[in-house]
Amino acid sequence: MDINHNLITSQGPGTALEFAVEIIIALCGKEKAWEVAEPMVTNPTLHYHKMGKYDA
């Protein structure tokens, strides 16, 4: 993810889940993002609970 000047961008369809999680982090914080991502079937090597440059 590239997060600059209140603009969140992604690299394409292959990063859709990471993009969605970053949007949730930006709007609602890491705790809510983890709550949403935890029950989803995701790539286990993508540590969603460690994502985001925003602190909740």
Residue frames as a rotation matrix with the C-alpha (Angstrom) as fourth column:
MET 1
0.575 0.818 0.000 0.00
0.818 -0.575 0.000 0.00
0.000 0.000 -1.000 0.00
ASP 2
-0.672 -0.649 0.358 1.04
0.623 -0.756 -0.201 3.55
0.401 0.087 0.912 -0.65
ILE 3
0.450 0.795 -0.406 -0.55
0.892 -0.376 0.252 5.98
0.048 -0.475 -0.879 1.76
ASN 4
-0.719 -0.687 -0.107 0.23
0.685 -0.726 0.061 9.61
-0.120 -0.030 0.992 1.03
HIS 5
-0.965 0.256 -0.061 -1.65
-0.262 -0.959 0.107 12.88
-0.031 0.119 0.992 1.41
ASN 6
-0.301 0.901 0.312 -4.94
-0.494 0.133 -0.859 11.20
-0.816 -0.412 0.405 2.39
LEU 7
0.343 0.335 -0.877 -4.80
-0.926 0.276 -0.256 9.01
0.156 0.901 0.405 -0.71
ILE 8
-0.064 -0.302 0.951 -4.78
-0.432 0.868 0.247 5.23
-0.900 -0.395 -0.186 -0.39
THR 9
0.307 0.106 -0.946 -3.78
-0.946 0.141 -0.291 3.36
0.102 0.984 0.143 -3.54
SER 10
0.421 -0.140 0.896 -3.18
-0.232 0.939 0.255 -0.27
-0.877 -0.315 0.362 -4.38
GLN 11
-0.584 -0.788 -0.197 -1.34
-0.456 0.118 0.882 -2.26
-0.672 0.605 -0.428 -7.01
GLY 12
-0.583 0.419 -0.696 -4.32
-0.673 0.231 0.702 -4.01
0.455 0.878 0.148 -8.64
PRO 13
0.395 0.902 -0.172 -6.86
-0.663 0.410 0.627 -6.80
0.636 -0.133 0.760 -8.17
GLY 14
0.129 -0.427 -0.895 -4.35
0.317 0.873 -0.371 -9.11
0.940 -0.236 0.248 -6.49
THR 15
-0.857 -0.471 -0.210 -4.14
0.363 -0.263 -0.894 -6.79
0.366 -0.842 0.396 -3.48
ALA 16
-0.172 0.897 0.407 -7.89
-0.101 -0.427 0.899 -6.20
0.980 0.113 0.164 -3.03
LEU 17
0.565 0.406 -0.718 -8.06
0.608 0.382 0.696 -7.71
0.557 -0.830 -0.031 0.48
GLU 18
-0.317 -0.764 -0.562 -5.05
0.946 -0.300 -0.126 -5.76
-0.072 -0.571 0.818 1.71
PHE 19
-0.796 0.094 0.597 -6.53
0.165 -0.917 0.364 -2.61
0.582 0.389 0.715 0.17
ALA 20
0.235 0.971 0.038 -9.85
0.099 -0.063 0.993 -3.18
0.967 -0.230 -0.111 1.93
VAL 21
0.412 -0.149 -0.899 -8.13
0.891 0.275 0.362 -3.75
0.194 -0.950 0.246 5.26
GLU 22
-0.693 -0.718 -0.057 -6.09
0.719 -0.684 -0.123 -0.55
0.049 -0.127 0.991 4.85
ILE 23
-0.453 0.621 0.639 -9.29
-0.043 -0.732 0.680 1.41
0.891 0.280 0.358 4.19
ILE 24
0.594 0.676 -0.435 -10.85
0.373 0.247 0.894 -0.01
0.712 -0.694 -0.106 7.36
ILE 25
-0.034 -0.700 -0.713 -7.70
0.999 -0.033 -0.015 0.85
-0.013 -0.713 0.701 9.32
ALA 26
-0.834 -0.326 0.444 -7.77
0.400 -0.913 0.081 4.41
0.379 0.246 0.892 7.98
LEU 27
-0.261 0.842 0.472 -11.46
-0.245 -0.531 0.811 4.91
0.934 0.096 0.345 8.80
CYS 28
0.694 0.716 0.070 -12.02
-0.331 0.231 0.915 2.79
0.639 -0.658 0.398 11.92
GLY 29
0.216 -0.703 0.678 -8.65
-0.969 -0.070 0.236 1.69
-0.118 -0.708 -0.696 13.33
LYS 30
-0.587 -0.620 -0.521 -6.67
-0.679 0.727 -0.100 -1.52
0.441 0.295 -0.848 13.55
GLU 31
-0.782 0.313 0.540 -8.98
-0.277 0.601 -0.750 -3.17
-0.559 -0.736 -0.383 16.08
LYS 32
0.294 0.947 -0.130 -12.00
-0.509 0.040 -0.860 -2.96
-0.809 0.319 0.493 13.74
ALA 33
0.175 -0.306 -0.936 -9.89
-0.959 0.162 -0.232 -4.08
0.223 0.938 -0.265 10.75
TRP 34
-0.860 -0.510 -0.007 -8.77
-0.488 0.826 -0.281 -7.17
0.150 -0.238 -0.960 12.66
GLU 35
-0.414 0.800 0.434 -12.39
-0.281 0.341 -0.897 -7.86
-0.866 -0.493 0.084 13.69
VAL 36
0.543 0.612 -0.575 -13.39
-0.705 -0.039 -0.708 -7.80
-0.456 0.790 0.410 10.01
ALA 37
0.074 -0.623 -0.779 -10.37
-0.908 0.282 -0.311 -9.69
0.413 0.730 -0.545 8.64
GLU 38
-0.570 -0.425 0.703 -10.14
-0.752 0.615 -0.238 -12.43
-0.331 -0.664 -0.670 11.28
PRO 39
0.055 0.631 0.774 -13.14
-0.181 0.768 -0.614 -14.55
-0.982 -0.107 0.157 10.14
MET 40
0.681 0.195 -0.705 -12.28
-0.694 -0.136 -0.708 -14.15
-0.234 0.971 0.043 6.44
VAL 41
0.692 -0.508 0.512 -10.44
0.556 0.828 0.071 -16.77
-0.460 0.236 0.856 4.43
THR 42
0.863 -0.458 -0.214 -7.17
-0.504 -0.811 -0.297 -14.92
-0.037 0.364 -0.931 3.85
ASN 43
0.416 -0.831 -0.369 -3.56
0.062 0.432 -0.900 -15.68
0.907 0.352 0.232 3.06
PRO 44
0.881 -0.003 -0.474 -2.04
0.467 0.172 0.867 -16.65
0.079 -0.985 0.152 6.44
THR 45
-0.112 -0.991 -0.070 1.30
0.993 -0.113 0.014 -15.06
-0.022 -0.068 0.997 5.54
LEU 46
-0.330 0.092 0.940 -0.35
0.213 -0.962 0.169 -11.65
0.920 0.256 0.298 5.30
HIS 47
-0.588 0.003 -0.809 -0.34
0.804 0.112 -0.584 -10.48
0.089 -0.994 -0.069 8.90
TYR 48
0.000 0.710 0.704 -3.50
0.507 -0.607 0.612 -8.37
0.862 0.357 -0.361 8.84
HIS 49
0.786 0.320 -0.529 -3.25
0.609 -0.258 0.750 -7.60
0.104 -0.912 -0.398 12.54
LYS 50
-0.010 -0.868 -0.496 0.11
0.696 -0.362 0.620 -5.87
-0.718 -0.339 0.608 11.87
MET 51
-0.232 -0.046 0.972 -1.01
0.923 -0.325 0.205 -3.85
0.306 0.945 0.118 8.83
GLY 52
0.666 0.662 0.344 -1.59
0.613 -0.749 0.254 -0.14
0.425 0.042 -0.904 8.65
LYS 53
-0.503 -0.827 0.251 0.26
0.566 -0.535 -0.627 3.03
0.653 -0.174 0.738 9.42
TYR 54
-0.067 0.585 0.808 -2.63
-0.479 -0.729 0.488 4.36
0.875 -0.355 0.329 11.48
ASP 55
-0.939 -0.195 -0.282 -2.89
0.158 0.485 -0.860 3.75
0.305 -0.852 -0.425 15.21
ALA 56
-0.036 0.993 -0.110 -6.30
0.506 0.113 0.855 3.04
0.862 -0.025 -0.507 16.68
